[in-house]
Amino acid sequence: MMDISFGWTWPAMKAGRKTCTRRAWKPRHAAMFKKGDIVRATDRARFLGVREHCLIRLTADPVLEPLAAMPDSDYQAEGFEYLREHPELVPDSMPIDVSPEGWYIWRRSGGDMYVVRFEYVEAQGAITEEDS
């Protein structure tokens, strides 16, 4: 099973308030993910020692899109609205301001990223030895 780590936005994942992520993947890596795939969403990368996870199902193939094409609705889908509501959960290392103004700055920053859309399959849980 493939993993996607959600370190900065894990609180929104854990709350069930994130259904989209953008990734600076190489085309070869993005091609490994397909609509319908069940993926293990984790709080940290495997090499950092995953502590929590949930299962998600991809609702579309990852698509390379310009940041300028992000719809306003993705502010919520990316979990930013949840993080704005809970500033105490925003990691100090978060590279993007989660306010609506920060969202618009990110959108205007240029470049392309892979958009990964998903739905939740299984609630978050602790990692066990057999999961690792």
PyMOL commands that set and color helices and strands:
alter all, ss='L'
color gray80, all
select helices_A, chain A and resi 10-14+27-30+46-48+67-69+74-77+80-85+87-89+100-107+129-131
alter helices_A, ss='H'
color red, helices_A
select strands_A, chain A and resi 3-5+20-23+38-42+52-58+63-66+112-126
alter strands_A, ss='S'
color yellow, strands_A
deselect
rebuild
show_as cartoon
